[in-house]
Amino acid sequence: MPSLEALLVFTAAAMVLNISPGPSNLYVMARSISQGPNAGMLAAAGLALGSLVHVFGAALGLSVLFRTSAVAYEILKYAGAAYLIWLGLQAWRDSARPMDAVRVSLPKAPRTILRESVLVEALNPKTALFFLAFLPQFADPGAGPLVPQILVLGLIVTVTAIPCDLLVAFASGKVAGALRRGPWIKRLQDQVSGSILIGLGLLVATSERTR
């Protein structure tokens, strides 16, 4: 395994990267605005679970496929983008309901939020490429097998992202809750969260592949 000093340096680097605003923060914000801090926290948990797919993929060398195969990368990229846009359109569809329907509409079940969030992260090719590019820099071939090292490093990235996402969920949800005064606020929340999700989908779809 890498030395304790190397692990501490890596943990600090991972925390800095996770603190920086990014798509995951915006996704959690969208969920919190739409349904409150609990939904945002579930989204954060789902993103963490989804990132484990890429951690294991990087450890087993599967992420190399997305770096070397343009076709595989494009398929995963557009699948993830389409899913984000679909979620955004669903939110806009909910906001278009009559006021009475908005007033009695049921929130998404926790299981649904968790499942959708796992899929959003698992279908993100940028995460696969990030782990492939970032983790090997801190793995030491002289310290033992690479697979367990990359697994540990990937788990550190995932775990350090959770507090950042939870902070976003709590702050966004509280602001939305303070503004909640009637059904029209619910409609506005759906429109804002839907717009963020659609924007993220378009960002993913138009992003260029880097090597």
Backbone as CSV, one residue per row, in Angstrom:
resi,resn,N_x,N_y,N_z,CA_x,CA_y,CA_z,C_x,C_y,C_z
1,MET,0.842,-1.203,0.000,0.000,0.000,0.000,0.874,1.250,0.000
2,PRO,0.342,2.387,-0.506,1.109,3.632,-0.448,1.416,4.007,1.002
3,SER,2.456,4.806,1.179,2.837,5.236,2.520,1.766,6.138,3.116
4,LEU,1.818,6.293,4.452,0.858,7.156,5.132,0.972,8.591,4.627
5,GLU,2.190,9.036,4.391,2.394,10.394,3.883,1.728,10.572,2.515
6,ALA,1.895,9.565,1.643,1.284,9.637,0.306,-0.236,9.648,0.406
7,LEU,-0.786,8.860,1.337,-2.241,8.810,1.506,-2.778,10.145,2.027
8,LEU,-2.031,10.780,2.928,-2.465,12.077,3.452,-2.447,13.145,2.363
9,VAL,-1.397,13.128,1.535,-1.318,14.080,0.423,-2.466,13.842,-0.553
10,PHE,-2.734,12.574,-0.837,-3.816,12.241,-1.766,-5.162,12.667,-1.202
11,THR,-5.380,12.429,0.096,-6.648,12.816,0.717,-6.859,14.323,0.643
12,ALA,-5.790,15.086,0.893,-5.887,16.544,0.811,-6.224,16.986,-0.613
13,ALA,-5.578,16.356,-1.608,-5.856,16.694,-3.011,-7.298,16.343,-3.371
14,ALA,-7.777,15.198,-2.890,-9.151,14.778,-3.182,-10.153,15.744,-2.565
15,MET,-9.870,16.215,-1.358,-10.780,17.151,-0.696,-10.847,18.480,-1.446
16,VAL,-9.701,18.940,-1.927,-9.685,20.191,-2.700,-10.506,20.036,-3.969
17,LEU,-10.334,18.907,-4.657,-11.091,18.662,-5.887,-12.588,18.574,-5.613
18,ASN,-12.955,17.937,-4.521,-14.376,17.768,-4.207,-15.028,19.058,-3.734
19,ILE,-14.243,19.941,-3.098,-14.791,21.217,-2.653,-15.105,22.122,-3.842
20,SER,-14.304,21.997,-4.913,-14.506,22.831,-6.098,-15.870,22.534,-6.700
21,PRO,-16.656,23.570,-7.040,-17.992,23.352,-7.614,-17.916,22.537,-8.902
22,GLY,-18.826,21.601,-9.037,-18.854,20.759,-10.226,-20.242,20.207,-10.479
23,PRO,-20.381,19.345,-11.490,-21.698,18.788,-11.841,-22.380,18.055,-10.695
24,SER,-21.607,17.342,-9.868,-22.240,16.605,-8.775,-22.888,17.556,-7.774
25,ASN,-22.204,18.679,-7.493,-22.787,19.675,-6.588,-24.093,20.232,-7.152
26,LEU,-24.084,20.515,-8.462,-25.284,21.065,-9.098,-26.424,20.052,-9.096
27,TYR,-26.082,18.784,-9.289,-27.117,17.754,-9.284,-27.758,17.649,-7.897
28,VAL,-26.920,17.625,-6.861,-27.444,17.576,-5.495,-28.274,18.823,-5.201
29,MET,-27.812,19.978,-5.675,-28.556,21.214,-5.483,-29.929,21.126,-6.134
30,ALA,-29.979,20.572,-7.345,-31.258,20.439,-8.048,-32.230,19.579,-7.256
31,ARG,-31.743,18.476,-6.714,-32.610,17.596,-5.934,-33.075,18.279,-4.649
32,SER,-32.184,19.027,-4.005,-32.545,19.701,-2.760,-33.577,20.794,-2.992
33,ILE,-33.381,21.559,-4.064,-34.329,22.616,-4.395,-35.697,22.028,-4.704
34,SER,-35.699,20.889,-5.383,-36.955,20.278,-5.797,-37.727,19.675,-4.626
35,GLN,-37.009,19.037,-3.701,-37.729,18.239,-2.698,-37.169,18.359,-1.287
36,GLY,-36.275,19.269,-1.042,-35.778,19.469,0.308,-34.440,18.801,0.575
37,PRO,-33.841,19.106,1.744,-32.500,18.603,2.053,-32.402,17.087,2.142
38,ASN,-33.457,16.418,2.579,-33.403,14.960,2.658,-33.209,14.337,1.276
39,ALA,-33.897,14.895,0.279,-33.727,14.408,-1.091,-32.308,14.676,-1.577
40,GLY,-31.768,15.850,-1.222,-30.398,16.156,-1.604,-29.402,15.206,-0.971
41,MET,-29.645,14.838,0.286,-28.744,13.904,0.961,-28.837,12.505,0.349
42,LEU,-30.032,12.118,-0.042,-30.178,10.834,-0.744,-29.458,10.864,-2.088
43,ALA,-29.551,12.014,-2.781,-28.846,12.160,-4.053,-27.344,12.048,-3.848
44,ALA,-26.834,12.648,-2.774,-25.405,12.558,-2.469,-24.995,11.108,-2.220
45,ALA,-25.838,10.381,-1.498,-25.548,8.968,-1.237,-25.568,8.166,-2.539
46,GLY,-26.532,8.471,-3.416,-26.607,7.775,-4.687,-25.400,8.048,-5.572
47,LEU,-24.947,9.301,-5.587,-23.757,9.633,-6.365,-22.538,8.885,-5.845
48,ALA,-22.436,8.764,-4.516,-21.311,8.034,-3.931,-21.347,6.565,-4.338
49,LEU,-22.536,5.972,-4.295,-22.658,4.564,-4.714,-22.340,4.408,-6.201
50,GLY,-22.816,5.358,-7.016,-22.542,5.287,-8.447,-21.068,5.430,-8.753
51,SER,-20.360,6.243,-7.962,-18.931,6.423,-8.211,-18.148,5.150,-7.930
52,LEU,-18.687,4.281,-7.059,-18.003,3.023,-6.771,-17.904,2.149,-8.015
53,VAL,-18.865,2.297,-8.936,-18.788,1.562,-10.203,-17.505,1.917,-10.928
54,HIS,-17.165,3.214,-10.930,-15.967,3.664,-11.621,-14.706,3.330,-10.838
55,VAL,-14.811,3.302,-9.508,-13.658,2.919,-8.699,-13.250,1.489,-9.020
56,PHE,-14.227,0.572,-8.999,-13.934,-0.816,-9.308,-13.528,-0.974,-10.775
57,GLY,-14.151,-0.165,-11.645,-13.777,-0.218,-13.057,-12.341,0.194,-13.270
58,ALA,-11.910,1.253,-12.593,-10.521,1.700,-12.719,-9.572,0.662,-12.152
59,ALA,-9.950,0.075,-11.007,-9.088,-0.912,-10.376,-8.918,-2.150,-11.250
60,LEU,-9.938,-2.515,-11.956,-9.889,-3.716,-12.790,-9.453,-3.431,-14.224
61,GLY,-9.210,-2.136,-14.512,-8.740,-1.787,-15.845,-9.833,-1.576,-16.863
62,LEU,-11.109,-1.604,-16.428,-12.190,-1.454,-17.389,-12.281,-0.028,-17.921
63,SER,-11.840,0.938,-17.108,-11.930,2.320,-17.559,-11.023,2.601,-18.742
64,VAL,-10.012,1.754,-18.941,-9.124,1.922,-20.097,-9.928,1.864,-21.390
65,LEU,-10.986,1.078,-21.368,-11.828,0.956,-22.559,-12.376,2.305,-22.984
66,PHE,-12.807,3.117,-22.018,-13.397,4.406,-22.345,-12.340,5.435,-22.752
67,ARG,-11.083,5.151,-22.432,-10.010,6.052,-22.840,-9.522,5.711,-24.240
68,THR,-9.559,4.428,-24.587,-9.015,3.979,-25.870,-10.089,3.788,-26.936
69,SER,-11.344,3.630,-26.520,-12.418,3.395,-27.473,-13.335,4.605,-27.539
70,ALA,-13.271,5.323,-28.649,-14.121,6.502,-28.822,-15.596,6.112,-28.844
71,VAL,-15.889,4.960,-29.438,-17.280,4.516,-29.552,-17.869,4.242,-28.169
72,ALA,-17.126,3.510,-27.327,-17.618,3.195,-25.981,-17.824,4.463,-25.175
73,TYR,-16.893,5.390,-25.303,-17.007,6.646,-24.575,-18.239,7.427,-25.021
74,GLU,-18.444,7.528,-26.333,-19.571,8.305,-26.850,-20.903,7.687,-26.435
75,ILE,-20.983,6.356,-26.469,-22.227,5.686,-26.083,-22.565,6.002,-24.631
76,LEU,-21.565,5.873,-23.741,-21.813,6.136,-22.327,-22.115,7.610,-22.089
77,LYS,-21.406,8.489,-22.800,-21.613,9.925,-22.621,-23.037,10.323,-22.989
78,TYR,-23.505,9.882,-24.149,-24.841,10.284,-24.584,-25.938,9.593,-23.770
79,ALA,-25.661,8.401,-23.276,-26.639,7.743,-22.402,-26.805,8.541,-21.114
80,GLY,-25.689,8.976,-20.523,-25.758,9.775,-19.304,-26.417,11.116,-19.543
81,ALA,-26.079,11.767,-20.671,-26.673,13.068,-20.995,-28.179,12.938,-21.200
82,ALA,-28.592,11.904,-21.918,-30.017,11.699,-22.181,-30.786,11.449,-20.880
83,TYR,-30.162,10.725,-19.957,-30.836,10.439,-18.688,-31.019,11.710,-17.865
84,LEU,-29.995,12.568,-17.826,-30.105,13.828,-17.101,-31.189,14.724,-17.709
85,ILE,-31.205,14.813,-19.030,-32.206,15.645,-19.709,-33.608,15.092,-19.454
86,TRP,-33.742,13.777,-19.473,-35.042,13.156,-19.208,-35.524,13.490,-17.800
87,LEU,-34.624,13.439,-16.813,-35.002,13.800,-15.450,-35.431,15.267,-15.382
88,GLY,-34.713,16.141,-16.105,-35.074,17.554,-16.122,-36.430,17.792,-16.753
89,LEU,-36.710,17.096,-17.850,-38.005,17.233,-18.513,-39.134,16.722,-17.621
90,GLN,-38.840,15.679,-16.852,-39.841,15.179,-15.905,-40.189,16.247,-14.873
91,ALA,-39.175,16.959,-14.394,-39.419,18.028,-13.413,-40.249,19.144,-14.038
92,TRP,-39.941,19.514,-15.275,-40.724,20.553,-15.963,-42.156,20.088,-16.206
93,ARG,-42.322,18.816,-16.510,-43.666,18.281,-16.711,-44.479,18.393,-15.423
94,ASP,-43.828,18.105,-14.290,-44.519,18.231,-13.005,-44.911,19.683,-12.737
95,SER,-44.037,20.622,-13.145,-44.324,22.032,-12.885,-45.471,22.552,-13.741
96,ALA,-45.770,21.848,-14.845,-46.835,22.293,-15.750,-48.220,21.835,-15.314
97,ARG,-48.297,21.059,-14.247,-49.592,20.615,-13.766,-50.396,21.796,-13.221
98,PRO,-51.725,21.683,-13.229,-52.550,22.734,-12.614,-52.181,22.909,-11.147
99,MET,-52.458,24.093,-10.616,-52.096,24.407,-9.244,-52.646,23.376,-8.252
100,ASP,-53.890,22.926,-8.470,-54.463,21.948,-7.564,-53.679,20.652,-7.593
101,ALA,-53.239,20.282,-8.811,-52.456,19.054,-8.935,-51.108,19.206,-8.260
102,VAL,-50.509,20.385,-8.395,-49.232,20.629,-7.741,-49.375,20.521,-6.235
103,ARG,-50.509,21.036,-5.733,-50.716,21.074,-4.287,-50.775,19.666,-3.705
104,VAL,-51.319,18.723,-4.439,-51.495,17.380,-3.894,-50.512,16.386,-4.482
105,SER,-49.609,16.824,-5.334,-48.678,15.895,-5.961,-47.742,15.295,-4.916
106,LEU,-47.424,14.028,-5.068,-46.573,13.323,-4.122,-45.113,13.475,-4.510
107,PRO,-44.222,13.635,-3.538,-42.799,13.704,-3.848,-42.278,12.346,-4.296
108,LYS,-41.109,12.372,-4.914,-40.501,11.112,-5.326,-40.130,10.299,-4.093
109,ALA,-40.292,8.993,-4.206,-39.941,8.112,-3.102,-38.426,8.113,-2.898
110,PRO,-37.962,7.953,-1.664,-36.517,7.912,-1.412,-35.791,6.888,-2.273
111,ARG,-36.418,5.727,-2.476,-35.785,4.691,-3.290,-35.595,5.165,-4.727
112,THR,-36.566,5.927,-5.236,-36.466,6.434,-6.612,-35.331,7.447,-6.741
113,ILE,-35.242,8.361,-5.781,-34.168,9.352,-5.811,-32.810,8.671,-5.754
114,LEU,-32.674,7.687,-4.882,-31.403,6.975,-4.737,-31.053,6.247,-6.022
115,ARG,-32.021,5.569,-6.614,-31.766,4.809,-7.839,-31.369,5.733,-8.986
116,GLU,-32.097,6.837,-9.139,-31.783,7.774,-10.211,-30.395,8.376,-10.040
117,SER,-30.021,8.672,-8.812,-28.720,9.283,-8.549,-27.577,8.306,-8.828
118,VAL,-27.776,7.050,-8.479,-26.763,6.030,-8.790,-26.556,5.943,-10.298
119,LEU,-27.650,5.945,-11.060,-27.555,5.853,-12.514,-26.871,7.080,-13.114
120,VAL,-27.189,8.261,-12.577,-26.580,9.490,-13.091,-25.059,9.413,-12.994
121,GLU,-24.547,8.953,-11.855,-23.089,8.897,-11.667,-22.479,7.721,-12.419
122,ALA,-23.169,6.580,-12.417,-22.634,5.402,-13.105,-22.540,5.620,-14.609
123,LEU,-23.409,6.485,-15.164,-23.408,6.760,-16.599,-22.566,7.982,-16.965
124,ASN,-21.728,8.430,-16.041,-20.893,9.608,-16.287,-19.502,9.171,-16.731
125,PRO,-19.174,9.285,-18.021,-17.856,8.830,-18.490,-16.722,9.695,-17.982
126,LYS,-17.009,10.956,-17.654,-15.968,11.823,-17.120,-15.435,11.282,-15.802
127,THR,-16.312,10.673,-14.992,-15.869,10.091,-13.727,-14.931,8.922,-13.985
128,ALA,-15.261,8.102,-14.967,-14.395,6.971,-15.313,-13.012,7.457,-15.733
129,LEU,-12.971,8.475,-16.584,-11.691,9.000,-17.053,-10.937,9.706,-15.931
130,PHE,-11.679,10.362,-15.024,-11.025,11.030,-13.897,-10.288,10.016,-13.039
131,PHE,-10.971,8.938,-12.673,-10.321,7.924,-11.847,-9.137,7.298,-12.580
132,LEU,-9.288,7.081,-13.870,-8.215,6.477,-14.651,-6.989,7.382,-14.688
133,ALA,-7.209,8.701,-14.782,-6.087,9.635,-14.895,-5.498,10.011,-13.538
134,PHE,-6.343,10.096,-12.502,-5.917,10.640,-11.218,-5.340,9.585,-10.286
135,LEU,-5.992,8.440,-10.175,-5.598,7.456,-9.175,-4.210,6.853,-9.410
136,PRO,-3.868,6.467,-10.659,-2.555,5.833,-10.860,-1.376,6.724,-10.477
137,GLN,-1.566,8.037,-10.449,-0.472,8.935,-10.095,-0.016,8.732,-8.652
138,PHE,-0.904,8.209,-7.813,-0.577,8.025,-6.402,-0.384,6.557,-6.039
139,ALA,-0.574,5.669,-6.996,-0.336,4.246,-6.748,1.151,3.949,-6.925
140,ASP,1.672,3.102,-6.065,3.097,2.780,-6.073,3.286,1.303,-6.399
141,PRO,3.776,0.990,-7.620,3.982,-0.418,-7.979,4.927,-1.134,-7.027
142,GLY,5.827,-0.392,-6.408,6.765,-1.015,-5.487,6.182,-1.299,-4.122
143,ALA,4.953,-0.829,-3.886,4.328,-1.010,-2.571,3.348,-2.173,-2.542
144,GLY,3.294,-2.937,-3.619,2.396,-4.079,-3.649,1.462,-4.049,-4.854
145,PRO,0.512,-4.971,-4.925,-0.432,-5.028,-6.059,-1.164,-3.704,-6.249
146,LEU,-1.398,-3.336,-7.510,-2.019,-2.047,-7.808,-3.526,-2.042,-7.560
147,VAL,-4.180,-3.184,-7.759,-5.642,-3.209,-7.635,-6.109,-2.759,-6.251
148,PRO,-5.596,-3.327,-5.152,-6.066,-2.849,-3.842,-5.684,-1.395,-3.568
149,GLN,-4.540,-0.950,-4.103,-4.152,0.453,-3.915,-5.155,1.396,-4.583
150,ILE,-5.511,1.078,-5.822,-6.450,1.938,-6.544,-7.829,1.904,-5.890
151,LEU,-8.208,0.748,-5.364,-9.487,0.654,-4.656,-9.500,1.584,-3.442
152,VAL,-8.425,1.574,-2.671,-8.345,2.429,-1.489,-8.364,3.898,-1.892
153,LEU,-7.594,4.263,-2.905,-7.551,5.652,-3.353,-8.916,6.101,-3.871
154,GLY,-9.575,5.229,-4.621,-10.904,5.565,-5.136,-11.922,5.749,-4.028
155,LEU,-11.824,4.908,-3.002,-12.743,5.046,-1.869,-12.497,6.359,-1.125
156,ILE,-11.240,6.788,-1.061,-10.934,8.065,-0.409,-11.605,9.213,-1.165
157,VAL,-11.510,9.187,-2.503,-12.161,10.232,-3.311,-13.662,10.233,-3.068
158,THR,-14.252,9.050,-3.053,-15.701,8.941,-2.869,-16.133,9.425,-1.488
159,VAL,-15.412,9.009,-0.464,-15.784,9.364,0.909,-15.611,10.863,1.153
160,THR,-14.534,11.458,0.625,-14.310,12.890,0.853,-15.304,13.754,0.079
161,ALA,-15.956,13.180,-0.933,-16.967,13.943,-1.680,-18.288,14.034,-0.919
162,ILE,-18.549,13.071,-0.050,-19.841,13.019,0.633,-20.099,14.254,1.500
163,PRO,-19.164,14.688,2.368,-19.449,15.886,3.184,-19.719,17.126,2.338
164,CYS,-19.004,17.271,1.222,-19.215,18.437,0.353,-20.621,18.422,-0.232
165,ASP,-21.048,17.254,-0.713,-22.377,17.150,-1.294,-23.465,17.324,-0.239
166,LEU,-23.212,16.808,0.969,-24.199,16.960,2.036,-24.360,18.424,2.437
167,LEU,-23.257,19.169,2.425,-23.335,20.593,2.741,-24.179,21.325,1.710
168,VAL,-23.982,20.992,0.424,-24.777,21.587,-0.646,-26.249,21.225,-0.471
169,ALA,-26.512,19.957,-0.139,-27.896,19.499,0.036,-28.576,20.247,1.164
170,PHE,-27.884,20.384,2.282,-28.475,21.038,3.442,-28.735,22.519,3.173
171,ALA,-27.737,23.196,2.603,-27.876,24.633,2.353,-28.962,24.911,1.320
172,SER,-28.954,24.172,0.219,-29.936,24.392,-0.841,-31.343,24.079,-0.369
173,GLY,-31.483,22.975,0.348,-32.802,22.581,0.826,-33.375,23.564,1.824
174,LYS,-32.529,24.111,2.693,-33.009,25.067,3.682,-33.469,26.365,3.013
175,VAL,-32.725,26.802,2.012,-33.125,28.013,1.293,-34.467,27.791,0.606
176,ALA,-34.606,26.635,-0.050,-35.876,26.343,-0.724,-37.013,26.248,0.277
177,GLY,-36.735,25.640,1.458,-37.774,25.511,2.466,-38.215,26.855,3.015
178,ALA,-37.265,27.773,3.167,-37.599,29.099,3.685,-38.467,29.882,2.718
179,LEU,-38.321,29.584,1.422,-39.084,30.309,0.407,-40.456,29.691,0.134
180,ARG,-40.671,28.510,0.717,-41.909,27.799,0.399,-43.102,28.496,1.076
181,ARG,-43.982,29.079,0.254,-45.140,29.789,0.794,-46.449,29.308,0.157
182,GLY,-46.359,28.517,-0.898,-47.576,28.067,-1.563,-47.241,27.175,-2.734
183,PRO,-48.245,26.676,-3.445,-48.033,25.781,-4.577,-47.175,26.379,-5.681
184,TRP,-47.246,27.696,-5.887,-46.462,28.297,-6.965,-44.969,28.178,-6.685
185,ILE,-44.567,28.093,-5.396,-43.161,27.893,-5.061,-42.724,26.494,-5.482
186,LYS,-43.606,25.508,-5.271,-43.298,24.142,-5.710,-43.099,24.108,-7.218
187,ARG,-43.935,24.838,-7.940,-43.801,24.899,-9.399,-42.469,25.530,-9.786
188,LEU,-42.102,26.615,-9.100,-40.828,27.280,-9.388,-39.650,26.371,-9.054
189,GLN,-39.746,25.642,-7.949,-38.684,24.716,-7.570,-38.492,23.643,-8.636
190,ASP,-39.588,23.093,-9.140,-39.488,22.079,-10.187,-38.829,22.656,-11.445
191,GLN,-39.188,23.885,-11.782,-38.624,24.500,-12.982,-37.126,24.767,-12.820
192,VAL,-36.719,25.240,-11.636,-35.297,25.506,-11.399,-34.497,24.206,-11.420
193,SER,-34.969,23.198,-10.685,-34.247,21.930,-10.640,-34.238,21.260,-12.014
194,GLY,-35.360,21.351,-12.734,-35.416,20.777,-14.078,-34.443,21.458,-15.027
195,SER,-34.335,22.782,-14.916,-33.411,23.526,-15.767,-31.967,23.148,-15.479
196,ILE,-31.632,22.968,-14.192,-30.274,22.565,-13.828,-29.955,21.196,-14.403
197,LEU,-30.893,20.261,-14.293,-30.663,18.909,-14.808,-30.514,18.905,-16.331
198,ILE,-31.374,19.661,-17.020,-31.272,19.739,-18.478,-29.946,20.379,-18.878
199,GLY,-29.559,21.445,-18.161,-28.283,22.087,-18.447,-27.108,21.153,-18.251
200,LEU,-27.155,20.341,-17.182,-26.089,19.369,-16.963,-26.039,18.346,-18.088
201,GLY,-27.227,17.899,-18.526,-27.270,16.939,-19.631,-26.675,17.499,-20.896
202,LEU,-27.002,18.747,-21.216,-26.449,19.385,-22.408,-24.944,19.582,-22.268
203,LEU,-24.488,19.899,-21.054,-23.052,20.069,-20.819,-22.308,18.761,-21.059
204,VAL,-22.878,17.665,-20.553,-22.261,16.359,-20.763,-22.253,16.001,-22.254
205,ALA,-23.376,16.262,-22.928,-23.502,15.883,-24.343,-22.536,16.656,-25.242
206,THR,-22.238,17.896,-24.890,-21.394,18.737,-25.740,-19.949,18.785,-25.285
207,SER,-19.635,18.076,-24.180,-18.256,18.096,-23.689,-17.357,17.316,-24.635
208,GLU,-16.126,17.814,-24.774,-15.160,17.178,-25.657,-14.391,16.107,-24.889
209,ARG,-14.056,15.050,-25.593,-13.255,14.006,-24.994,-11.817,14.458,-24.885
210,THR,-11.207,14.242,-23.717,-9.814,14.633,-23.517,-8.951,13.400,-23.333
211,ARG,-7.692,13.532,-23.702,-6.744,12.426,-23.551,-5.603,12.858,-22.654
